[in-house]
Amino acid sequence: MQQELAKIVGAENLRPGDDPVYTADETLFAADGLAELVVLPGNADEVAEVVGWCCANGVAITPRGGGSGWAGGAVPQGSGIVLCLERLTAVRSFDPLRWRIEVEAGVTTATVHRLALENGLYFPPDPGAPEQSLIGGNVATNAGGPHCFKYGVTGSWVTGVEAVIAPGELIRVGGAARKDVAGYDLAGLLTGSEGTLGVITSVSLRLIPFPGPSLPIAAFYADAARGCEAIERVMAAGPVAAAIEYLDAATLAIAGGGFPGGIPAGSGFLLIVDCDSGEADRDALREAMAQEALDEPLAFDDPGVLWRWREGLGTLVSSHLGSKISDDIAVPIDRLAEAIEGTIEIGDRHGIAACSFGHAGDGNLHSTFMLDPNDELAIRRAKAAGDELLAMAIELGGTISGEHGVGVAKNGWLHRQWREPAVRAHEAIKQALDPKNLMNPGKKLP
Ligand SMILES: Cc1cc2nc3c(=O)[nH]c(=O)nc-3n(C[C@H](O)[C@H](O)[C@H](O)COP(=O)(O)OP(=O)(O)OC[C@H]3O[C@@H](n4cnc5c(N)ncnc54)[C@H](O)[C@@H]3O)c2cc1C
């Protein structure tokens, strides 16, 4: 294998199959990674040749972007190759006046944001590890983030995908045209497929003119029920908020010390609403937040201070007891308060500290069970609590994953969320595109 693949990508672009840099992602306690070889092709043709060789020789392929995933999707399961896209870094075309860009899969999310901003444009999807995650990984997970509330998740911004599918063929679906309904939505199918249908080599994205600076507002409420009522008032206020984020009482207790403002006594819920459509809209949203708030909602002159604190939440929560198991369930907005309270109740039942925060406007919770990573019993309890959490999301009419995907972490759970005929249709698509089950086996589908 090594000799054959070295002929395609060069020996200098191979790594051992146990290289820790390429065999783990950010998921804890879900997946131990091991492959036979790590392969780093330099362009789409090399990707096609590598996939072709693997398909001809029955070798499994684990596609990998920046390894920032939280579902173990990029973690190889003991055999085959890791196919890492990080060397595909070309900006194939950029046409700012026509609001479009085509970038290869290995371009970081932060680079796409920066190129857009430098040209007065905006690429809204903002998953929280932009310097690490690659655009191919964002598309493969259909990643979200705070500002996807107003603007939609990554897939809403993809107009075309170039990918290598089995048995090693380079396809292009969509492109620079903003509309294309000619065929089945294969670009949409590859988006969010977590590497199980093909390897994405390049994506065409649409951009929009930069809407306006972030004008965030924060307000505290006594509890999740009152906070969630405020969310519905914000949504009914008229102006569309750019982001609606929340922290529950337990997260506030851990991370509130660094909040860039005062926290009123008795606070059990923090709501952060972002506005990018001017001060008049900001004031209307602020007014909607004021009812039942414990104090006058706080408008921030320096949004960066608030967003930096928000971005650090995951790390703060993680360091509370040393580690965490965090999920990304999503529920209909009218069930959000139940899901927030349910997270704490599940933690209590399993004797494990719990909290949640997340993208409230999308009903998307980062429900988290905190633990000492050396405590085996706590890890088992947190995993059991995690299972109960997924069951609760389904029960509330939601989903086991609003952002991170299924990967290995939640594999098998789609069968609980969907009825059998829908699962069969899902499996038939996999069978049609990857009949030998070599594309990221063991992920998304059991
Ligand atoms: C601090 C932090 C904050 C985060 N916040 C968010 C958030 O707000 N919203 C959110 O959605 N996610 C979030 N994430 C999760 C993660 O950043 C996203 O899932 C991201 O899109 C993964 O991109 P990646 O390049 O790192 O992919 P990887 O982790 O390398 O891979 C993820 C999956 O995509 C597949 N894949 C990767 N590249 C390709 C490709 N080119 N072709 C085919 N398949 C491929 C892999 O096989 C795997 O199944 C966060 C992660 C961290 C560490």
The ligand as a MOL file (V3000), in Angstrom:
LIG
                    3D

  0  0  0     0  0            999 V3000
M  V30 BEGIN CTAB
M  V30 COUNTS 53 58 0 0 0
M  V30 BEGIN ATOM
M  V30 1 C -14.1330 24.8550 19.7770 0
M  V30 2 C -15.0390 24.2460 18.7590 0
M  V30 3 C -16.2340 24.8840 18.4560 0
M  V30 4 C -17.1120 24.3430 17.5090 0
M  V30 5 N -18.2630 25.0080 17.2140 0
M  V30 6 C -19.0840 24.5230 16.2430 0
M  V30 7 C -20.2710 25.2240 15.8810 0
M  V30 8 O -20.5950 26.2780 16.4300 0
M  V30 9 N -21.0430 24.6800 14.9130 0
M  V30 10 C -20.7230 23.5080 14.2790 0
M  V30 11 O -21.4460 23.0690 13.3810 0
M  V30 12 N -19.5990 22.8320 14.6160 0
M  V30 13 C -18.7830 23.3040 15.5680 0
M  V30 14 N -17.6440 22.6110 15.9020 0
M  V30 15 C -17.3660 21.3160 15.2420 0
M  V30 16 C -16.4450 21.4030 13.9920 0
M  V30 17 O -15.6780 22.5730 14.0070 0
M  V30 18 C -17.2520 21.3610 12.7160 0
M  V30 19 O -17.9360 20.1200 12.6320 0
M  V30 20 C -16.3910 21.5170 11.4340 0
M  V30 21 O -17.2510 21.7030 10.3270 0
M  V30 22 C -15.4810 20.3250 11.1550 0
M  V30 23 O -14.5780 20.6840 10.1420 0
M  V30 24 P -13.1630 19.9530 10.0130 0
M  V30 25 O -12.4890 20.4410 8.7880 0
M  V30 26 O -12.3890 20.0930 11.2610 0
M  V30 27 O -13.6400 18.4520 9.7980 0
M  V30 28 P -13.0950 17.0960 10.4240 0
M  V30 29 O -13.2450 17.0870 11.8910 0
M  V30 30 O -11.7550 16.7990 9.8850 0
M  V30 31 O -14.1400 16.0660 9.7870 0
M  V30 32 C -15.4970 16.1210 10.1260 0
M  V30 33 C -16.2780 15.1220 9.2520 0
M  V30 34 O -16.2620 15.5510 7.8870 0
M  V30 35 C -15.6150 14.5780 7.0640 0
M  V30 36 N -14.7880 15.3470 6.1110 0
M  V30 37 C -13.8770 16.3030 6.3950 0
M  V30 38 N -13.3980 16.8280 5.2630 0
M  V30 39 C -14.0030 16.1840 4.2460 0
M  V30 40 C -13.9230 16.2850 2.8310 0
M  V30 41 N -13.1270 17.1660 2.2250 0
M  V30 42 N -14.7050 15.4530 2.0800 0
M  V30 43 C -15.5240 14.5570 2.6690 0
M  V30 44 N -15.6390 14.4290 4.0040 0
M  V30 45 C -14.8870 15.2260 4.7760 0
M  V30 46 C -14.8300 13.6910 7.9900 0
M  V30 47 O -14.6920 12.3840 7.4740 0
M  V30 48 C -15.6980 13.7240 9.2330 0
M  V30 49 O -16.7390 12.7940 9.1120 0
M  V30 50 C -16.7770 23.1260 16.8580 0
M  V30 51 C -15.5590 22.4730 17.1670 0
M  V30 52 C -14.7050 23.0280 18.1030 0
M  V30 53 C -13.4140 22.3180 18.3850 0
M  V30 END ATOM
M  V30 BEGIN BOND
M  V30 1 1 1 2
M  V30 2 1 2 3
M  V30 3 2 2 52
M  V30 4 2 3 4
M  V30 5 1 4 5
M  V30 6 1 4 50
M  V30 7 2 5 6
M  V30 8 1 6 7
M  V30 9 1 6 13
M  V30 10 2 7 8
M  V30 11 1 7 9
M  V30 12 1 9 10
M  V30 13 2 10 11
M  V30 14 1 10 12
M  V30 15 2 12 13
M  V30 16 1 13 14
M  V30 17 1 14 15
M  V30 18 1 14 50
M  V30 19 1 15 16
M  V30 20 1 16 17
M  V30 21 1 16 18
M  V30 22 1 18 19
M  V30 23 1 18 20
M  V30 24 1 20 21
M  V30 25 1 20 22
M  V30 26 1 22 23
M  V30 27 1 23 24
M  V30 28 2 24 25
M  V30 29 1 24 26
M  V30 30 1 24 27
M  V30 31 1 27 28
M  V30 32 2 28 29
M  V30 33 1 28 30
M  V30 34 1 28 31
M  V30 35 1 31 32
M  V30 36 1 32 33
M  V30 37 1 33 34
M  V30 38 1 33 48
M  V30 39 1 34 35
M  V30 40 1 35 36
M  V30 41 1 35 46
M  V30 42 1 36 37
M  V30 43 1 36 45
M  V30 44 2 37 38
M  V30 45 1 38 39
M  V30 46 1 39 40
M  V30 47 2 39 45
M  V30 48 1 40 41
M  V30 49 2 40 42
M  V30 50 1 42 43
M  V30 51 2 43 44
M  V30 52 1 44 45
M  V30 53 1 46 47
M  V30 54 1 46 48
M  V30 55 1 48 49
M  V30 56 2 50 51
M  V30 57 1 51 52
M  V30 58 1 52 53
M  V30 END BOND
M  V30 END CTAB
M  END
